[in-house]
Amino acid sequence: MIEISPTIRLEESELHYDFIRAAGPGGQNVNKVSSAVQLRFNVLQSASLPDDVRQRLVKLAGRRINQEGELVIRAAQYRTQEQNRFDALERLVELVRQAAEKPRVRKSTRPTVTAKARRLASKKQHGEIKRLRRYIPEDWE
């Protein structure tokens, strides 16, 4: 049981780990040892997530969710399987925590009377500057 928040807990059985070979430096071990981790978590079929959190998680995850509704997190930063596994799990927990936060509702506001007056004064001043730039043929006589 992985505790995300007081109300959200993920079952270990919902997580699936695949171990793959990591690219990059690693010497002779790079072609022999499968130290990179792909963590798969089916967001759409998870019973642990409330519906609102699920919808926000799908939006947050973006392209990391495949056609089957699985969130795929790839971790290959470390040289050991265990560290990469822990890293992938931490990233999943952080993503679900972000999705669990409810977005603040935007409160519509109106401009104040002084703000409107300032805006109109600025427009008048700008118009006056443009009016003074105008070419008036009678001045050239």
Buried (B, 14 or more C-beta within 10 A) or exposed (E): EBEBEEEBEBEEEBBEBEBEBBEEEBEEEBEEBEBBBBBBBBBEEBEBBEEEBBEBBBEBBEEBBEEEBBBBBBBBEBBEBEBBBBBBBEBBBEBBEEBBEEEEEEEEEEEEEEEEEEEEEEEEEEEEEEEEEEEEEEEEE
